[in-house]
Amino acid sequence: MQKLALLAAVSTALPLCSAGAAFAAAGPGAPSLTLNVLEIQKKFVSTIPGNQRPRFGDRFWFQSELYTWNGTKRGAAIGHTEVIGVLLPSNQVQISAVGFLPGGTVTVVGQTSNGPVSTFAVVGGTGRYATARGEVIVRDLGGPSSNRTSDTIRLWL
């Protein structure tokens, strides 16, 4: 009798698992909001001693201004970011950030290895973005020591 109940439960659950797998493969669909911004770093502070290589556990903080951006020209100011980074082994950096945008904030986390392009997860926010999920794709403009990036913020609200 227990085997029959188990078989009935598995038979019922199997189509649900297949439907879930099909949804996961299809993705969430088109983002409900995409912002293209120019990020210009304004302030930088770190625990890294001058003239020394960064070490595991060193931390840094920076603030950037955000402007509308079409890929060639800086537009109007639309917000700012506060970013905290912690150096990890293997040249990885753990990033935690908050973007202050019109109508609320967006919380971003992830890891980067200081390459020319990094992608971070949007894990929530406040105000208009309270239910936000998505990604931020950050592209260096002008090399690794530049204070400018082109950011694409893709949100599912």
C-alpha positions, 0 to 999 in steps of 0.5 A: 500500500505504501508503494502505491501511495509513493508511486501516485505521489511521484506520478503527480510530482513528475509533470510539475518538475518538468514544467518547472524545468521548462520555465527555468530553461526559458528564463524570466522573459524580457526585463521590465526595466533596462537602464544604461548609465555612465558611472563616474567614481568620485571618492575612494578609500581603502585599508590597503597600505600605500606602496604595498600589494593588496592582501586577502581581507583588505577592504575598499569603499567608493562612491560614484555618480550615475548619469544617463548614457547612450554609449557616446554622451553623458546625460543628466545626473540620475543618482549615485552608488555606494560600493564596498569591496573585500579582497578574496583569494585568487584575485577575486573581489566580493562586492556589495553595493547600493544604487540610489536611483529615481524612486528608490534603491537597488541592492547589488552583490557579487564577485569580480576578478577585475576584468573589463566586464563584470556581472552582479546580481540585483537582490532587492531594493526599496521604493519602486524597486522593492521587489527587484531582481536582475543584473548589473553588467559593468564595462570598464571605459578607458582601462582598468585604472579608469574611474568610468564604467558603462553600466547596464541595469536589467530589472525584473520588477 
